[in-house]
C-alpha cells in the first residue's frame, strides 16, 4: 500500500484523456462566457446569451465525440 497526501483522492479507475479534455474545454468556455457577459453563471445572462453558451457546450461535446469515434476507429483497425 502506498501513502497519499491527506485529503487527496485517488481515482478508482484511470480517467480517459478525452474526458479530461472535455472538462478543461467546458471550464474554459464557462469562464470565457461569464467574463464576456459580466455574469457569474450562464443562467444570469439573457436567453440569447444562454443559447450562445449552450451552443458552445454542444460544439465542445460534438468535437469530443468525433475525437472518441476517430480513436475507436483507429483501435478497430
Buried (B, 14 or more C-beta within 10 A) or exposed (E): EEEEEEEEEEEEEEEEEBEEBBEEBBEEBBEEBBEEBEBEEBEEBEEEBBEBBEEBBEEBEEBBEEBBEEEEEEEEE
